[in-house]
């Protein structure tokens, strides 16, 4: 594999203003012209109306949001795997573990969703049941597994069928004893004597394994076909077959299915470490949002953690920085505020000037490095200066800021006064969004087996705000179901301060799913879920489990 390209995020402070956003975009553009690697502008909070007006006016895409820059599982070189089928035999699973040098295999269904885990200890414990001669049937062992395990050949019958009834009989006694011992649907292991083979078939065995022989008498074959018996031959002797046949059982019978500890790529390493410290497992599955298996990780993978690399603009205070900043590598800081509380592990490039705006500093850096300021970048930088200096009325504004703003306005071909008027008017516009805009601002579709459902989340700082949009959203859900072809639709009305969610819904199955998942009753057309604010971690997993059960 080749060396991965270095990705550096350029980000401003929480609750970003126009200077914070525009400085990040403009500086990322500058760095991409002058340095190796890829520099990406990000935001640490929601963009306000004024900033959105600026981005829209100059045709700039809103930077992606980052809420936490702490190390995540996706920053670790974990082991990627497709998982194995629950039909795998114990023998095949054991061989694969040795080949991959692992002690745990994730078991998945046909949709690559995790159904269980099998560890080498489970395989060892399976041999403790050798005295139970009916376990092969209870485990619903496929004949194909048996054939592979004993290196056999199927003579009659369907190798894809399953041994589900009866017991395993090693026919070592005399013929009278055989007739006493063999019952309907038994699996019989015997030698290459025709008469004994016929007795097993006459006793209505569902499977007969002939040991030490590959050729079978035609009369025996005809009888087996008449009885619809699976007839298998192997060169192994009866003792070896009896010893190996337990290894043919499917791993799904022995795997752990309940209370599985799983992680997702976006989970933070600190949380993962805390969970791992309480669990003695060696390996842990990693699932995507749809609960599909994408990899496995162990404690040793945490040693390969790669820290996120950042450039900070318009702040140098830890309290203003994005969460998890202490776990990231800060490469540069460009700022115009007082020195704050951020600390770095090694020396960095730190540029701090007593100007009215970070954008002014970045404009100077364009000039110093001889990089052309495009009209689009000029519009962003000019807007940032206008915003931070309150159209040059702020006591922090300097002549350098004012000169830079007018120079940038000329490049962007805008009138400073007209630009300022448009920005400040947009910043004071609190008109409500449409119901459609509110619903789709954070909406995702999930599927559980054959059921597709959608979940939107709308957050606010007071219940009053949420109650004002609830009726319109409730009426809108049937339309969403029809438009998207969904069986159910939910909206999380999340009160951030109270840390609770009212869940409203549409769809005939929806009410029962919520009641089973959370054990709550409906009130005023919705379900109040205390301490539930996360869709990914707190809402979807129990709902998925309720649907699957």
C-alpha positions in Angstrom: 0.0 0.0 0.0 1.2 3.5 -0.8 1.6 6.2 1.8 -1.7 7.9 2.7 -2.1 11.6 1.8 -1.8 13.9 4.8 -5.2 15.5 5.6 -5.2 18.6 7.8 -8.4 20.2 9.1 -8.5 24.0 9.3 -11.1 25.0 11.8 -12.3 28.0 13.9 -13.9 28.1 17.3 -17.2 26.8 18.6 -20.3 28.9 17.8 -18.5 30.1 14.7 -18.9 33.6 13.4 -18.3 34.9 9.9 -14.5 35.5 10.5 -14.1 32.0 11.9 -15.7 30.3 8.9 -14.3 32.6 6.2 -10.8 32.5 7.6 -10.9 28.6 7.7 -12.0 28.4 4.0 -9.5 31.0 2.8 -6.5 29.6 4.8 -7.2 26.0 3.6 -7.2 27.3 0.0 -3.9 29.1 0.6 -2.2 26.0 2.2 -3.4 23.9 -0.7 -1.5 26.2 -3.1 1.7 26.2 -1.1 2.1 23.0 0.9 2.0 19.3 0.4 -1.0 17.4 1.6 -4.7 18.2 1.6 -6.1 21.0 3.7 -9.9 20.9 4.4 -11.9 23.7 6.0 -14.2 22.6 8.8 -16.5 24.2 11.3 -17.0 23.5 15.0 -20.6 24.6 15.3 -23.7 25.7 13.5 -23.4 28.5 11.0 -25.4 31.6 11.7 -27.7 33.4 9.2 -25.1 36.1 8.5 -22.4 33.7 7.6 -24.8 31.6 5.5 -25.6 34.8 3.5 -21.9 35.4 2.9 -21.3 31.8 1.7 -24.4 31.8 -0.5 -23.5 35.2 -2.0 -20.0 34.1 -3.0 -21.0 30.6 -4.0 -19.0 28.8 -1.3 -20.0 25.4 0.1 -20.6 25.3 3.8 -17.6 23.5 5.5 -18.3 20.2 7.1 -18.9 20.2 10.8 -16.7 18.5 13.4 -18.0 18.1 16.9 -15.0 16.3 18.4 -11.4 15.8 17.2 -10.5 13.1 19.6 -9.1 9.9 18.2 -11.8 7.6 16.8 -11.8 4.0 15.7 -11.6 5.1 12.1 -8.2 6.6 12.9 -6.9 3.1 13.8 -5.6 0.4 11.5 -8.1 -2.2 12.6 -8.5 -5.6 10.9 -11.0 -5.4 8.1 -13.0 -8.6 7.6 -16.2 -9.8 5.9 -17.0 -12.3 8.7 -18.0 -15.9 8.2 -21.3 -17.8 7.8 -23.0 -19.4 10.8 -23.0 -22.6 8.6 -19.2 -22.9 8.9 -18.2 -26.2 10.6 -16.2 -26.1 13.8 -13.3 -27.6 11.9 -13.4 -25.0 9.2 -13.6 -22.2 11.7 -10.7 -23.6 13.7 -8.5 -23.9 10.5 -9.4 -20.3 9.5 -8.5 -19.0 13.0 -5.0 -20.7 12.7 -4.6 -19.3 9.2 -5.4 -15.7 10.2 -3.7 -16.1 13.6 -6.8 -14.9 15.5 -8.9 -16.3 18.4 -12.2 -14.8 17.4 -14.3 -15.0 14.2 -17.3 -12.7 13.7 -20.4 -14.5 12.3 -22.7 -12.7 9.9 -25.9 -13.3 8.0 -26.4 -13.0 4.2 -26.7 -9.2 4.6 -23.3 -9.0 6.4 -25.0 -8.1 9.7 -23.4 -9.5 12.8 -25.2 -12.4 14.3 -22.6 -13.7 16.8 -19.0 -14.4 17.7 -17.2 -17.7 17.9 -13.9 -17.9 19.9 -11.4 -20.7 20.1 -12.7 -21.5 23.6 -16.2 -22.2 22.2 -14.7 -24.8 19.9 -12.8 -26.4 22.8 -16.0 -26.5 24.9 -17.9 -28.2 22.1 -15.7 -31.3 22.6 -17.0 -31.5 26.2 -20.3 -32.7 24.8 -18.9 -35.9 23.1 -21.1 -38.1 25.4 -24.2 -36.4 24.0 -25.0 -38.4 20.9 -27.9 -36.2 19.9 -26.1 -32.9 19.8 -25.3 -33.2 16.1 -29.1 -33.2 15.3 -29.9 -30.4 17.8 -27.2 -28.3 16.1 -28.9 -28.9 12.7 -25.7 -30.0 11.0 -25.6 -29.8 7.3 -24.5 -33.0 5.5 -22.1 -30.9 3.4 -20.3 -30.0 6.7 -20.1 -33.7 7.6 -18.7 -34.6 4.1 -16.0 -31.9 4.3 -15.0 -32.8 7.8 -14.5 -36.5 7.2 -13.2 -36.0 3.6 -16.1 -38.1 2.4 -18.0 -38.5 -0.9 -21.8 -38.4 -1.1 -23.3 -41.4 -3.0 -27.0 -40.7 -2.6 -29.1 -37.9 -1.1 -28.9 -34.1 -0.9 -25.7 -32.9 0.7 -27.3 -29.5 1.3 -29.9 -31.0 3.6 -29.6 -31.0 7.3 -29.3 -33.7 10.0 -31.9 -32.5 12.5 -33.3 -35.6 14.2 -32.0 -38.8 15.8 -28.7 -39.6 17.3 -25.2 -40.7 16.1 -24.7 -44.4 16.3 -21.3 -46.2 15.8 -22.6 -49.7 14.7 -19.9 -51.8 16.4 -22.2 -54.6 17.9 -23.7 -57.7 16.3 -26.6 -57.5 13.9 -29.2 -58.1 16.5 -27.7 -55.3 18.6 -27.8 -53.0 15.6 -31.5 -53.6 15.1 -32.0 -52.7 18.8 -29.8 -49.6 18.8 -30.6 -47.9 15.4 -33.8 -45.9 15.4 -35.7 -43.7 12.9 -33.6 -40.8 11.5 -30.3 -41.9 13.2 -26.9 -41.2 11.6 -25.1 -44.5 11.5 -21.3 -45.0 11.2 -20.2 -48.5 10.1 -17.8 -50.5 8.1 -17.8 -51.9 4.5 -19.9 -55.0 5.2 -23.0 -55.0 2.9 -25.3 -56.9 5.3 -24.7 -54.4 8.1 -25.3 -51.5 5.7 -28.6 -53.0 4.7 -29.7 -53.3 8.3 -29.0 -49.6 8.9 -31.1 -48.7 5.9 -33.9 -51.1 7.0 -34.0 -49.4 10.4 -34.8 -46.1 8.5 -31.5 -44.3 9.2 -31.4 -40.8 7.7 -27.7 -40.9 7.0 -25.2 -43.8 6.7 -21.5 -43.3 6.7 -19.5 -46.2 5.3 -15.9 -46.1 6.6 -12.7 -47.5 5.0 -14.3 -47.9 1.5 -15.2 -45.7 -1.5 -17.1 -48.4 -3.5 -20.6 -49.3 -2.4 -22.7 -52.3 -3.5 -25.4 -51.4 -6.1 -28.1 -53.0 -4.0 -27.1 -50.8 -1.0 -27.2 -47.7 -3.3 -30.6 -48.6 -4.6 -32.0 -49.2 -1.1 -30.5 -45.9 0.1 -32.2 -44.0 -2.8 -35.5 -45.8 -2.0 -35.3 -44.8 1.6 -34.1 -41.2 0.7 -31.1 -41.8 2.9 -27.9 -39.7 2.6 -25.2 -42.3 1.9 -21.6 -41.1 2.4 -18.3 -43.0 1.9 -14.9 -42.1 3.4 -11.5 -43.8 3.6 -11.3 -42.9 7.3 -11.9 -45.7 9.8 -14.9 -45.7 12.2 -12.9 -44.5 15.1 -11.6 -41.5 13.2 -15.0 -40.6 11.8 -16.6 -40.8 15.2 -13.9 -38.6 16.6 -14.1 -36.0 13.8 -17.9 -35.8 13.3 -18.4 -33.4 16.2 -16.2 -31.0 14.3 -18.8 -30.8 11.5 -21.4 -29.0 13.6 -22.2 -25.4 12.6 -20.6 -22.6 14.6 -23.9 -20.9 15.0 -24.9 -23.5 17.6 -21.9 -22.6 19.8 -21.4 -18.9 19.1 -22.2 -16.1 21.5 -25.4 -14.3 20.3 -26.5 -12.1 23.1 -25.0 -9.0 24.8 -22.3 -8.5 22.1 -20.0 -5.6 22.7 -19.6 -3.7 19.4 -18.2 -0.4 18.3 -18.6 1.9 15.3 -16.0 3.8 13.3 -17.1 7.2 14.8 -16.7 5.9 18.4 -14.0 7.7 20.3 -11.0 5.9 21.5 -11.4 7.1 25.1 -14.9 5.6 25.3 -13.6 2.4 23.7 -10.8 2.1 26.2 -13.2 2.5 29.0 -15.5 -0.2 27.7 -12.5 -2.6 26.9 -11.2 -2.2 30.5 -14.5 -3.7 31.8 -14.7 -6.6 29.3 -12.3 -9.5 29.1 -12.8 -10.2 25.4 -9.8 -10.2 23.1 -11.5 -8.9 20.0 -14.5 -6.6 19.3 -16.6 -6.2 16.1 -16.8 -2.8 14.4 -20.2 -2.1 12.7 -21.5 0.6 10.4 -24.7 2.6 11.0 -26.7 -0.1 9.3 -25.2 -2.7 11.7 -23.1 -4.3 8.9 -19.8 -5.8 10.0 -16.8 -3.9 8.7 -13.9 -5.1 10.9 -12.5 -6.4 14.1 -10.2 -4.7 16.6 -8.3 -5.6 19.8 -6.5 -3.7 22.4 -3.2 -3.9 20.5 -4.8 -2.0 17.6 -5.1 1.1 19.9 -1.3 1.3 19.7 -1.6 2.3 16.0 -3.8 5.3 16.7 -3.3 8.3 14.4 -4.1 11.7 15.8 -6.1 14.1 13.8 -4.1 17.1 12.5 -5.5 20.6 12.9 -4.8 24.2 12.1 -6.7 26.6 14.3 -7.9 30.0 13.1 -9.5 32.9 15.1 -8.9 31.4 18.5 -6.3 29.9 20.8 -8.3 29.2 23.9 -9.0 25.6 24.9 -12.5 26.5 26.1 -13.3 27.8 22.6 -11.8 24.9 20.7 -13.6 21.9 19.3 -14.0 19.1 21.8 -11.2 16.6 22.0 -8.5 19.2 21.1 -6.1 17.8 23.6 -6.0 14.5 21.7 -5.2 16.2 18.3 -2.0 17.4 16.8 -2.1 21.2 16.4 0.2 22.2 13.5 -0.5 26.0 13.3 -2.5 28.8 15.0 -3.6 32.0 13.1 -5.3 34.4 15.5 -5.9 38.0 16.5 -7.0 37.5 20.1 -5.1 37.4 23.4 -3.0 34.4 24.2 -5.1 31.7 25.7 -4.8 28.3 27.4 -3.9 26.0 24.5 -0.8 23.9 24.9 1.1 21.9 22.2 3.5 19.0 22.5 6.0 20.5 20.1 6.8 23.9 18.6 4.3 25.1 16.0 3.8 27.9 13.6 1.9 30.5 15.6 0.9 33.9 14.1 -0.9 36.3 16.3 -1.3 40.0 15.4 -3.3 42.8 17.1 -5.7 43.3 14.3 -9.5 43.5 14.1 -9.9 40.3 12.2 -8.1 37.0 11.4 -9.0 37.5 7.8 -6.8 40.5 7.6 -3.8 38.4 8.7 -4.6 35.7 6.1 -4.8 38.4 3.4 -1.3 39.5 4.4 -0.1 35.9 4.1 -1.5 35.6 0.6 0.6 38.7 -0.3 3.7 37.4 1.4 3.5 34.0 -0.4 2.7 35.6 -3.7 -0.6 33.7 -4.1 -3.4 35.3 -6.1 -6.5 36.1 -4.2 -9.5 35.0 -6.3 -12.7 37.1 -6.4 -14.4 34.4 -4.4 -11.8 34.3 -1.6 -11.6 38.1 -1.6 -15.4 38.2 -1.0 -15.1 35.9 2.0 -12.1 37.8 3.5 -13.8 41.2 3.0 -17.0 40.0 4.6 -15.1 38.6 7.6 -13.4 42.0 8.2 -16.7 43.9 7.8 -18.4 41.5 10.3 -15.6 41.4 12.9 -15.1 45.2 12.9 -18.8 46.0 12.7 -18.2 47.9 9.5 -15.0 49.5 11.0 -16.8 50.8 14.1 -15.3 48.4 16.5 -12.4 49.7 18.7 -10.4 46.7 17.7 -10.4 47.8 14.0 -7.1 49.1 12.7 -6.2 51.0 9.5 -4.7 47.8 8.2 -8.1 46.1 8.5 -9.8 48.9 6.7 -7.3 49.1 3.9 -7.4 45.3 3.5 -11.2 45.3 3.3 -11.4 47.9 0.5 -8.6 46.2 -1.4 -10.5 42.9 -1.2 -13.8 44.5 -2.1 -12.2 45.7 -5.3 -11.0 42.2 -6.2 -14.4 40.8 -5.4 -16.1 43.6 -7.2 -18.5 44.5 -4.4 -19.4 47.7 -2.6 -18.4 47.5 1.1 -21.4 49.4 2.4 -23.9 47.4 0.3 -22.2 44.1 1.4 -22.4 45.1 5.0 -26.1 46.1 4.7 -26.9 42.7 3.2 -24.9 40.8 5.9 -26.4 42.5 8.9 -30.0 42.2 7.5 -29.5 38.5 7.0 -28.1 38.2 10.5 -31.4 39.7 11.9 -33.7 37.4 9.9 -35.3 34.9 12.2 -38.2 33.8 9.9 -39.2 30.2 10.3 -38.2 27.5 7.8 -40.7 25.4 6.0 -41.8 22.0 7.5 -39.9 20.2 4.7 -36.7 22.1 5.5 -37.0 21.4 9.2 -37.7 17.7 8.6 -34.9 17.1 6.1 -32.1 19.1 7.8 -31.1 15.9 9.6 -32.8 12.8 8.2 -31.5 9.2 7.6 -33.0 6.0 6.3 -32.3 2.6 7.9 -33.3 -0.9 7.1 -33.9 -4.0 9.3 -34.2 -7.2 7.3 -37.0 -6.3 4.9 -38.3 -3.2 6.8 -37.1 0.3 5.7 -37.8 3.2 8.1 -36.7 6.8 8.4 -35.6 8.9 11.4 -35.3 12.6 11.4 -33.9 14.6 14.4 -34.8 18.2 15.2 -33.0 19.8 18.2 -33.8 22.9 20.1 -33.0 24.5 23.5 -36.5 24.6 24.7 -39.6 22.4 24.6 -41.7 25.4 23.6 -39.8 25.7 20.4 -40.3 22.0 19.6 -44.0 22.1 20.5 -44.5 24.9 18.0 -43.4 22.7 15.0 -44.7 19.4 16.3 -48.2 19.5 14.7 -46.9 20.4 11.2 -44.2 17.7 11.4 -46.8 15.1 12.5 -49.0 15.9 9.5 -46.0 15.8 7.2 -44.9 12.2 8.1 -47.4 10.4 5.9 -46.2 12.3 2.9 -42.6 11.3 3.7 -43.6 7.6 3.9 -45.2 7.8 0.5 -42.4 9.8 -1.1 -39.6 7.6 0.2 -41.5 4.2 0.1 -41.0 3.6 3.9 -42.9 1.4 6.3 -42.3 3.8 9.2 -41.1 7.3 9.9 -40.0 8.8 13.2 -39.0 12.3 14.3 -36.8 12.9 17.3 -37.8 16.2 18.9 -34.8 16.6 21.1 -34.6 19.1 23.9 -30.9 19.7 24.3 -30.9 21.3 27.7 -33.3 18.8 29.3 -31.6 15.9 27.5 -34.8 14.2 26.4 -36.5 13.4 23.2 -40.2 13.3 22.2 -40.5 10.7 19.5 -43.4 11.2 17.0 -44.2 8.6 14.4 -46.2 7.4 11.4 -46.8 3.8 10.1 -48.8 0.9 11.4 -45.9 -0.9 13.0 -44.3 2.2 14.5 -46.1 2.3 17.8 -45.5 -1.3 18.7 -41.8 -1.0 17.8 -41.3 2.0 20.1 -43.2 0.3 23.0 -41.2 -2.9 22.7 -37.8 -1.1 22.3 -38.2 1.4 25.2 -41.1 0.1 27.4 -42.9 3.5 27.4 -46.4 4.5 26.7 -47.7 7.1 24.3 -48.6 10.6 25.5 -50.1 13.4 23.5 -49.3 11.7 20.2 -45.6 10.9 21.0 -43.3 9.0 23.3 -41.2 10.8 25.8 -37.7 9.2 26.0 -35.7 10.5 29.0 -31.9 10.8 28.5 -32.2 9.9 24.8 -30.5 12.5 22.6 -28.4 10.3 20.2 -30.0 8.7 17.2 -27.1 6.5 16.4 -26.2 5.3 19.9 -29.4 5.5 21.8 -32.4 5.2 19.4 -31.5 3.0 16.5 -29.9 -0.1 18.3 -33.0 -0.9 20.5 -35.4 -0.2 17.6 -33.4 -2.5 15.3 -33.5 -5.2 18.0 -37.3 -4.8 18.5 -37.9 -5.1 14.8 -35.7 -8.2 14.5 -37.5 -9.9 17.4 
